[in-house]
Structure formats: C-alpha cells, structure tokens
Amino acid sequence: MGLGGCIILIAVGAILTFATDWEMQGVNLDLVGIILMIVGLIGVTTFSSIARRRRVVVPPASTTVVEEERHHHHRGGYHDGYGV
C-alpha cells in the first residue's frame, strides 16, 4: 500500500469516528474508525522510513588532477616573463 492508501485510511477512519452518528448492531464504528486511523499512521511512518533509506546521497566522484613538472634548462635570461 502506498502513501495515498495510508492517507485514505486515515481519512476514512476520521470520518467514521468524528463525522458520523450511524448505529450498527454489533459494530462500534468509532472503534473501527480509530483502528483505521492507527493502521494508516503506521503505514505512513513505515512508508516514510523506507523512502528515507532509499534516498542515499552518493558524493560525485572526484577527479584527480596531476600536474606535470616541466623541467626547462635555460642558460639564463628570462622565460615566459619570469626570471630564471
């Protein structure tokens, strides 16, 4: 059952408990509504904990930059605007 089904259970349970005044012989509709709300709440918490576990953040792979050292042999003077 998904999140929508759990919310529907909570809504139906609340309607049975708080919004109706039906009398059925042998059935306590207030108790049935409370049970439906509890089952819906358990479903919502279970669904949210499972959804939280699925949301694993994977850090992006970092690339290693290797700088090559350039060995220039100069006989003095300037090179690329910098002194040697």
HUBEL-V547370 format. One record per pair of residues at least 24 apart in sequence whose C-alpha atoms are under 6 Angstrom apart, sorted by the first residue. I is the first residue (numbers start at 1). J is the second residue. Records with the same first field share a line. If there is no record, write none. Layout:
# HUBEL-V547370
I=J ; J
This chain:
# HUBEL-V547370
6=40 ; 43 ; 44
9=36 ; 40
10=37 ; 40
13=37
